[in-house]
């Protein structure tokens, strides 16, 4: 990761939230908690997606 990885992750989350809001959606507190873990580098993008899918019962393929 580059030295700016934290800024990149914060910006990625902000853009995703903004995009959701522009489409008339809202993000949950639970998602924002997970997104903060992602921003801090505690989880990777795959884990962020996995947590979101589990939250909404989308694990079963």
PDB file of N, CA, C and O in Angstrom:
ATOM      1  N   UNK A   1       0.839  -1.183   0.000  1.00  0.00           N
ATOM      2  CA  UNK A   1       0.000   0.000   0.000  1.00  0.00           C
ATOM      3  C   UNK A   1       0.880   1.240   0.000  1.00  0.00           C
ATOM      4  O   UNK A   1       1.967   1.258   0.577  1.00  0.00           O
ATOM      5  N   UNK A   2       0.386   2.255  -0.652  1.00  0.00           N
ATOM      6  CA  UNK A   2       1.121   3.520  -0.670  1.00  0.00           C
ATOM      7  C   UNK A   2       0.987   4.206   0.683  1.00  0.00           C
ATOM      8  O   UNK A   2       0.161   3.823   1.511  1.00  0.00           O
ATOM      9  N   UNK A   3       1.803   5.213   0.888  1.00  0.00           N
ATOM     10  CA  UNK A   3       1.742   5.967   2.131  1.00  0.00           C
ATOM     11  C   UNK A   3       0.421   6.682   2.318  1.00  0.00           C
ATOM     12  O   UNK A   3       0.089   7.084   3.433  1.00  0.00           O
ATOM     13  N   UNK A   4      -0.329   6.846   1.262  1.00  0.00           N
ATOM     14  CA  UNK A   4      -1.620   7.545   1.329  1.00  0.00           C
ATOM     15  C   UNK A   4      -2.793   6.574   1.432  1.00  0.00           C
ATOM     16  O   UNK A   4      -3.933   6.957   1.169  1.00  0.00           O
ATOM     17  N   UNK A   5      -2.533   5.332   1.807  1.00  0.00           N
ATOM     18  CA  UNK A   5      -3.599   4.325   1.809  1.00  0.00           C
ATOM     19  C   UNK A   5      -4.747   4.714   2.721  1.00  0.00           C
ATOM     20  O   UNK A   5      -5.904   4.438   2.402  1.00  0.00           O
ATOM     21  N   UNK A   6      -4.455   5.353   3.853  1.00  0.00           N
ATOM     22  CA  UNK A   6      -5.525   5.753   4.766  1.00  0.00           C
ATOM     23  C   UNK A   6      -6.424   6.790   4.108  1.00  0.00           C
ATOM     24  O   UNK A   6      -7.649   6.676   4.154  1.00  0.00           O
ATOM     25  N   UNK A   7      -5.814   7.803   3.496  1.00  0.00           N
ATOM     26  CA  UNK A   7      -6.605   8.824   2.800  1.00  0.00           C
ATOM     27  C   UNK A   7      -7.407   8.215   1.668  1.00  0.00           C
ATOM     28  O   UNK A   7      -8.556   8.596   1.441  1.00  0.00           O
ATOM     29  N   UNK A   8      -6.806   7.267   0.952  1.00  0.00           N
ATOM     30  CA  UNK A   8      -7.514   6.604  -0.144  1.00  0.00           C
ATOM     31  C   UNK A   8      -8.745   5.868   0.368  1.00  0.00           C
ATOM     32  O   UNK A   8      -9.813   5.932  -0.241  1.00  0.00           O
ATOM     33  N   UNK A   9      -8.592   5.172   1.481  1.00  0.00           N
ATOM     34  CA  UNK A   9      -9.718   4.409   2.034  1.00  0.00           C
ATOM     35  C   UNK A   9     -10.821   5.339   2.546  1.00  0.00           C
ATOM     36  O   UNK A   9     -12.004   5.076   2.328  1.00  0.00           O
ATOM     37  N   UNK A  10     -10.442   6.409   3.215  1.00  0.00           N
ATOM     38  CA  UNK A  10     -11.433   7.376   3.701  1.00  0.00           C
ATOM     39  C   UNK A  10     -12.196   7.967   2.514  1.00  0.00           C
ATOM     40  O   UNK A  10     -13.419   8.103   2.561  1.00  0.00           O
ATOM     41  N   UNK A  11     -11.479   8.311   1.468  1.00  0.00           N
ATOM     42  CA  UNK A  11     -12.119   8.868   0.276  1.00  0.00           C
ATOM     43  C   UNK A  11     -13.029   7.832  -0.387  1.00  0.00           C
ATOM     44  O   UNK A  11     -14.127   8.171  -0.831  1.00  0.00           O
ATOM     45  N   UNK A  12     -12.589   6.583  -0.456  1.00  0.00           N
ATOM     46  CA  UNK A  12     -13.418   5.526  -1.049  1.00  0.00           C
ATOM     47  C   UNK A  12     -14.742   5.387  -0.311  1.00  0.00           C
ATOM     48  O   UNK A  12     -15.798   5.272  -0.933  1.00  0.00           O
ATOM     49  N   UNK A  13     -14.681   5.399   1.015  1.00  0.00           N
ATOM     50  CA  UNK A  13     -15.911   5.277   1.812  1.00  0.00           C
ATOM     51  C   UNK A  13     -16.810   6.492   1.581  1.00  0.00           C
ATOM     52  O   UNK A  13     -18.018   6.345   1.394  1.00  0.00           O
ATOM     53  N   UNK A  14     -16.230   7.675   1.594  1.00  0.00           N
ATOM     54  CA  UNK A  14     -17.027   8.893   1.382  1.00  0.00           C
ATOM     55  C   UNK A  14     -17.717   8.866   0.022  1.00  0.00           C
ATOM     56  O   UNK A  14     -18.881   9.250  -0.092  1.00  0.00           O
ATOM     57  N   UNK A  15     -17.014   8.422  -0.994  1.00  0.00           N
ATOM     58  CA  UNK A  15     -17.601   8.343  -2.336  1.00  0.00           C
ATOM     59  C   UNK A  15     -18.723   7.310  -2.389  1.00  0.00           C
ATOM     60  O   UNK A  15     -19.754   7.550  -3.017  1.00  0.00           O
ATOM     61  N   UNK A  16     -18.533   6.169  -1.738  1.00  0.00           N
ATOM     62  CA  UNK A  16     -19.569   5.133  -1.732  1.00  0.00           C
ATOM     63  C   UNK A  16     -20.819   5.621  -1.007  1.00  0.00           C
ATOM     64  O   UNK A  16     -21.937   5.395  -1.469  1.00  0.00           O
ATOM     65  N   UNK A  17     -20.631   6.284   0.121  1.00  0.00           N
ATOM     66  CA  UNK A  17     -21.770   6.815   0.876  1.00  0.00           C
ATOM     67  C   UNK A  17     -22.493   7.879   0.045  1.00  0.00           C
ATOM     68  O   UNK A  17     -23.721   7.880  -0.041  1.00  0.00           O
ATOM     69  N   UNK A  18     -21.736   8.768  -0.554  1.00  0.00           N
ATOM     70  CA  UNK A  18     -22.338   9.825  -1.376  1.00  0.00           C
ATOM     71  C   UNK A  18     -23.117   9.229  -2.549  1.00  0.00           C
ATOM     72  O   UNK A  18     -24.226   9.670  -2.850  1.00  0.00           O
ATOM     73  N   UNK A  19     -22.542   8.240  -3.198  1.00  0.00           N
ATOM     74  CA  UNK A  19     -23.211   7.599  -4.325  1.00  0.00           C
ATOM     75  C   UNK A  19     -24.530   6.969  -3.881  1.00  0.00           C
ATOM     76  O   UNK A  19     -25.545   7.087  -4.568  1.00  0.00           O
ATOM     77  N   UNK A  20     -24.509   6.304  -2.739  1.00  0.00           N
ATOM     78  CA  UNK A  20     -25.731   5.695  -2.205  1.00  0.00           C
ATOM     79  C   UNK A  20     -26.785   6.753  -1.927  1.00  0.00           C
ATOM     80  O   UNK A  20     -27.958   6.567  -2.253  1.00  0.00           O
ATOM     81  N   UNK A  21     -26.375   7.857  -1.328  1.00  0.00           N
ATOM     82  CA  UNK A  21     -27.313   8.939  -1.017  1.00  0.00           C
ATOM     83  C   UNK A  21     -27.861   9.590  -2.286  1.00  0.00           C
ATOM     84  O   UNK A  21     -29.038   9.947  -2.338  1.00  0.00           O
ATOM     85  N   UNK A  22     -27.026   9.745  -3.298  1.00  0.00           N
ATOM     86  CA  UNK A  22     -27.483  10.342  -4.559  1.00  0.00           C
ATOM     87  C   UNK A  22     -28.522   9.472  -5.249  1.00  0.00           C
ATOM     88  O   UNK A  22     -29.346   9.971  -6.016  1.00  0.00           O
ATOM     89  N   UNK A  23     -28.485   8.171  -4.978  1.00  0.00           N
ATOM     90  CA  UNK A  23     -29.462   7.250  -5.549  1.00  0.00           C
ATOM     91  C   UNK A  23     -30.698   7.113  -4.670  1.00  0.00           C
ATOM     92  O   UNK A  23     -31.579   6.299  -4.946  1.00  0.00           O
ATOM     93  N   UNK A  24     -30.759   7.926  -3.594  1.00  0.00           N
ATOM     94  CA  UNK A  24     -31.923   7.905  -2.728  1.00  0.00           C
ATOM     95  C   UNK A  24     -31.826   6.911  -1.583  1.00  0.00           C
ATOM     96  O   UNK A  24     -32.792   6.703  -0.849  1.00  0.00           O
ATOM     97  N   UNK A  25     -30.659   6.298  -1.432  1.00  0.00           N
ATOM     98  CA  UNK A  25     -30.476   5.310  -0.375  1.00  0.00           C
ATOM     99  C   UNK A  25     -29.880   5.925   0.879  1.00  0.00           C
ATOM    100  O   UNK A  25     -29.590   7.120   0.937  1.00  0.00           O
ATOM    101  N   UNK A  26     -29.710   5.094   1.853  1.00  0.00           N
ATOM    102  CA  UNK A  26     -29.084   5.495   3.111  1.00  0.00           C
ATOM    103  C   UNK A  26     -28.173   4.366   3.556  1.00  0.00           C
ATOM    104  O   UNK A  26     -28.398   3.205   3.213  1.00  0.00           O
ATOM    105  N   UNK A  27     -27.164   4.702   4.305  1.00  0.00           N
ATOM    106  CA  UNK A  27     -26.268   3.678   4.839  1.00  0.00           C
ATOM    107  C   UNK A  27     -26.576   3.481   6.316  1.00  0.00           C
ATOM    108  O   UNK A  27     -26.912   4.429   7.025  1.00  0.00           O
ATOM    109  N   UNK A  28     -26.458   2.255   6.763  1.00  0.00           N
ATOM    110  CA  UNK A  28     -26.779   1.928   8.148  1.00  0.00           C
ATOM    111  C   UNK A  28     -25.609   2.249   9.074  1.00  0.00           C
ATOM    112  O   UNK A  28     -24.465   2.396   8.643  1.00  0.00           O
ATOM    113  N   UNK A  29     -25.931   2.350  10.340  1.00  0.00           N
ATOM    114  CA  UNK A  29     -24.897   2.535  11.354  1.00  0.00           C
ATOM    115  C   UNK A  29     -23.950   1.341  11.335  1.00  0.00           C
ATOM    116  O   UNK A  29     -22.738   1.502  11.479  1.00  0.00           O
ATOM    117  N   UNK A  30     -24.499   0.149  11.157  1.00  0.00           N
ATOM    118  CA  UNK A  30     -23.667  -1.056  11.116  1.00  0.00           C
ATOM    119  C   UNK A  30     -22.672  -0.994   9.957  1.00  0.00           C
ATOM    120  O   UNK A  30     -21.505  -1.351  10.120  1.00  0.00           O
ATOM    121  N   UNK A  31     -23.133  -0.542   8.787  1.00  0.00           N
ATOM    122  CA  UNK A  31     -22.202  -0.414   7.661  1.00  0.00           C
ATOM    123  C   UNK A  31     -21.114   0.604   7.986  1.00  0.00           C
ATOM    124  O   UNK A  31     -19.937   0.359   7.718  1.00  0.00           O
ATOM    125  N   UNK A  32     -21.493   1.736   8.557  1.00  0.00           N
ATOM    126  CA  UNK A  32     -20.493   2.757   8.871  1.00  0.00           C
ATOM    127  C   UNK A  32     -19.483   2.249   9.891  1.00  0.00           C
ATOM    128  O   UNK A  32     -18.306   2.603   9.818  1.00  0.00           O
ATOM    129  N   UNK A  33     -19.919   1.429  10.839  1.00  0.00           N
ATOM    130  CA  UNK A  33     -18.972   0.816  11.780  1.00  0.00           C
ATOM    131  C   UNK A  33     -17.969  -0.054  11.028  1.00  0.00           C
ATOM    132  O   UNK A  33     -16.765   0.013  11.279  1.00  0.00           O
ATOM    133  N   UNK A  34     -18.474  -0.870  10.103  1.00  0.00           N
ATOM    134  CA  UNK A  34     -17.580  -1.717   9.306  1.00  0.00           C
ATOM    135  C   UNK A  34     -16.688  -0.866   8.405  1.00  0.00           C
ATOM    136  O   UNK A  34     -15.508  -1.169   8.229  1.00  0.00           O
ATOM    137  N   UNK A  35     -17.251   0.195   7.836  1.00  0.00           N
ATOM    138  CA  UNK A  35     -16.472   1.069   6.961  1.00  0.00           C
ATOM    139  C   UNK A  35     -15.332   1.730   7.727  1.00  0.00           C
ATOM    140  O   UNK A  35     -14.246   1.922   7.180  1.00  0.00           O
ATOM    141  N   UNK A  36     -15.570   2.076   8.983  1.00  0.00           N
ATOM    142  CA  UNK A  36     -14.485   2.642   9.801  1.00  0.00           C
ATOM    143  C   UNK A  36     -13.376   1.615  10.022  1.00  0.00           C
ATOM    144  O   UNK A  36     -12.195   1.965  10.014  1.00  0.00           O
ATOM    145  N   UNK A  37     -13.750   0.353  10.220  1.00  0.00           N
ATOM    146  CA  UNK A  37     -12.730  -0.700  10.330  1.00  0.00           C
ATOM    147  C   UNK A  37     -11.919  -0.784   9.042  1.00  0.00           C
ATOM    148  O   UNK A  37     -10.699  -0.941   9.076  1.00  0.00           O
ATOM    149  N   UNK A  38     -12.607  -0.677   7.906  1.00  0.00           N
ATOM    150  CA  UNK A  38     -11.923  -0.689   6.604  1.00  0.00           C
ATOM    151  C   UNK A  38     -10.992   0.517   6.475  1.00  0.00           C
ATOM    152  O   UNK A  38      -9.834   0.373   6.081  1.00  0.00           O
ATOM    153  N   UNK A  39     -11.495   1.688   6.804  1.00  0.00           N
ATOM    154  CA  UNK A  39     -10.678   2.905   6.709  1.00  0.00           C
ATOM    155  C   UNK A  39      -9.403   2.791   7.536  1.00  0.00           C
ATOM    156  O   UNK A  39      -8.342   3.251   7.114  1.00  0.00           O
ATOM    157  N   UNK A  40      -9.504   2.187   8.696  1.00  0.00           N
ATOM    158  CA  UNK A  40      -8.357   2.053   9.606  1.00  0.00           C
ATOM    159  C   UNK A  40      -7.408   0.930   9.202  1.00  0.00           C
ATOM    160  O   UNK A  40      -6.343   0.763   9.798  1.00  0.00           O
ATOM    161  N   UNK A  41      -7.795   0.168   8.198  1.00  0.00           N
ATOM    162  CA  UNK A  41      -6.950  -0.933   7.760  1.00  0.00           C
ATOM    163  C   UNK A  41      -7.120  -2.195   8.584  1.00  0.00           C
ATOM    164  O   UNK A  41      -6.307  -3.114   8.485  1.00  0.00           O
ATOM    165  N   UNK A  42      -8.172  -2.252   9.400  1.00  0.00           N
ATOM    166  CA  UNK A  42      -8.407  -3.430  10.227  1.00  0.00           C
ATOM    167  C   UNK A  42      -8.989  -4.587   9.427  1.00  0.00           C
ATOM    168  O   UNK A  42      -8.824  -5.750   9.793  1.00  0.00           O
ATOM    169  N   UNK A  43      -9.675  -4.257   8.324  1.00  0.00           N
ATOM    170  CA  UNK A  43     -10.218  -5.277   7.426  1.00  0.00           C
ATOM    171  C   UNK A  43      -9.918  -4.869   5.993  1.00  0.00           C
ATOM    172  O   UNK A  43      -9.692  -3.692   5.709  1.00  0.00           O
ATOM    173  N   UNK A  44      -9.915  -5.838   5.099  1.00  0.00           N
ATOM    174  CA  UNK A  44      -9.683  -5.543   3.687  1.00  0.00           C
ATOM    175  C   UNK A  44     -11.023  -5.404   2.956  1.00  0.00           C
ATOM    176  O   UNK A  44     -12.076  -5.655   3.543  1.00  0.00           O
ATOM    177  N   UNK A  45     -10.988  -5.008   1.685  1.00  0.00           N
ATOM    178  CA  UNK A  45     -12.251  -4.810   0.955  1.00  0.00           C
ATOM    179  C   UNK A  45     -13.122  -6.069   0.918  1.00  0.00           C
ATOM    180  O   UNK A  45     -14.345  -5.976   1.019  1.00  0.00           O
ATOM    181  N   UNK A  46     -12.504  -7.236   0.776  1.00  0.00           N
ATOM    182  CA  UNK A  46     -13.277  -8.478   0.718  1.00  0.00           C
ATOM    183  C   UNK A  46     -14.041  -8.707   2.024  1.00  0.00           C
ATOM    184  O   UNK A  46     -15.184  -9.164   2.001  1.00  0.00           O
ATOM    185  N   UNK A  47     -13.423  -8.393   3.150  1.00  0.00           N
ATOM    186  CA  UNK A  47     -14.098  -8.564   4.439  1.00  0.00           C
ATOM    187  C   UNK A  47     -15.229  -7.555   4.599  1.00  0.00           C
ATOM    188  O   UNK A  47     -16.273  -7.882   5.165  1.00  0.00           O
ATOM    189  N   UNK A  48     -15.034  -6.337   4.110  1.00  0.00           N
ATOM    190  CA  UNK A  48     -16.103  -5.337   4.164  1.00  0.00           C
ATOM    191  C   UNK A  48     -17.321  -5.835   3.386  1.00  0.00           C
ATOM    192  O   UNK A  48     -18.452  -5.724   3.860  1.00  0.00           O
ATOM    193  N   UNK A  49     -17.090  -6.379   2.201  1.00  0.00           N
ATOM    194  CA  UNK A  49     -18.185  -6.920   1.389  1.00  0.00           C
ATOM    195  C   UNK A  49     -18.810  -8.125   2.094  1.00  0.00           C
ATOM    196  O   UNK A  49     -20.033  -8.252   2.136  1.00  0.00           O
ATOM    197  N   UNK A  50     -17.981  -9.004   2.645  1.00  0.00           N
ATOM    198  CA  UNK A  50     -18.498 -10.199   3.320  1.00  0.00           C
ATOM    199  C   UNK A  50     -19.385  -9.824   4.503  1.00  0.00           C
ATOM    200  O   UNK A  50     -20.447 -10.415   4.698  1.00  0.00           O
ATOM    201  N   UNK A  51     -18.952  -8.849   5.286  1.00  0.00           N
ATOM    202  CA  UNK A  51     -19.762  -8.414   6.435  1.00  0.00           C
ATOM    203  C   UNK A  51     -21.098  -7.855   5.963  1.00  0.00           C
ATOM    204  O   UNK A  51     -22.138  -8.141   6.556  1.00  0.00           O
ATOM    205  N   UNK A  52     -21.073  -7.066   4.904  1.00  0.00           N
ATOM    206  CA  UNK A  52     -22.311  -6.471   4.379  1.00  0.00           C
ATOM    207  C   UNK A  52     -23.239  -7.569   3.870  1.00  0.00           C
ATOM    208  O   UNK A  52     -24.441  -7.541   4.138  1.00  0.00           O
ATOM    209  N   UNK A  53     -22.690  -8.531   3.142  1.00  0.00           N
ATOM    210  CA  UNK A  53     -23.510  -9.629   2.623  1.00  0.00           C
ATOM    211  C   UNK A  53     -24.114 -10.449   3.760  1.00  0.00           C
ATOM    212  O   UNK A  53     -25.286 -10.822   3.696  1.00  0.00           O
ATOM    213  N   UNK A  54     -23.328 -10.734   4.801  1.00  0.00           N
ATOM    214  CA  UNK A  54     -23.848 -11.484   5.948  1.00  0.00           C
ATOM    215  C   UNK A  54     -24.983 -10.720   6.624  1.00  0.00           C
ATOM    216  O   UNK A  54     -25.995 -11.303   7.015  1.00  0.00           O
ATOM    217  N   UNK A  55     -24.802  -9.428   6.752  1.00  0.00           N
ATOM    218  CA  UNK A  55     -25.815  -8.585   7.429  1.00  0.00           C
ATOM    219  C   UNK A  55     -27.170  -8.724   6.744  1.00  0.00           C
ATOM    220  O   UNK A  55     -28.206  -8.712   7.409  1.00  0.00           O
ATOM    221  N   UNK A  56     -27.167  -8.854   5.438  1.00  0.00           N
ATOM    222  CA  UNK A  56     -28.415  -8.902   4.691  1.00  0.00           C
ATOM    223  C   UNK A  56     -28.769 -10.302   4.214  1.00  0.00           C
ATOM    224  O   UNK A  56     -29.631 -10.473   3.351  1.00  0.00           O
ATOM    225  N   UNK A  57     -28.092 -11.313   4.785  1.00  0.00           N
ATOM    226  CA  UNK A  57     -28.425 -12.693   4.470  1.00  0.00           C
ATOM    227  C   UNK A  57     -28.098 -13.112   3.055  1.00  0.00           C
ATOM    228  O   UNK A  57     -28.798 -13.946   2.480  1.00  0.00           O
ATOM    229  N   UNK A  58     -27.057 -12.556   2.491  1.00  0.00           N
ATOM    230  CA  UNK A  58     -26.692 -12.853   1.110  1.00  0.00           C
ATOM    231  C   UNK A  58     -25.523 -13.831   0.993  1.00  0.00           C
ATOM    232  O   UNK A  58     -24.913 -13.931  -0.071  1.00  0.00           O
ATOM    233  N   UNK A  59     -25.206 -14.545   2.057  1.00  0.00           N
ATOM    234  CA  UNK A  59     -24.099 -15.491   2.025  1.00  0.00           C
ATOM    235  C   UNK A  59     -24.401 -16.712   1.172  1.00  0.00           C
ATOM    236  O   UNK A  59     -23.515 -17.217   0.483  1.00  0.00           O
ATOM    237  N   UNK A  60     -25.615 -17.183   1.210  1.00  0.00           N
ATOM    238  CA  UNK A  60     -25.966 -18.395   0.462  1.00  0.00           C
ATOM    239  C   UNK A  60     -25.894 -18.124  -1.034  1.00  0.00           C
ATOM    240  O   UNK A  60     -26.484 -17.170  -1.541  1.00  0.00           O
ATOM    241  N   UNK A  61     -25.167 -18.975  -1.718  1.00  0.00           N
ATOM    242  CA  UNK A  61     -25.035 -18.808  -3.176  1.00  0.00           C
ATOM    243  C   UNK A  61     -25.929 -19.779  -3.916  1.00  0.00           C
ATOM    244  O   UNK A  61     -25.950 -19.784  -5.147  1.00  0.00           O
TER     245      UNK A  61
END
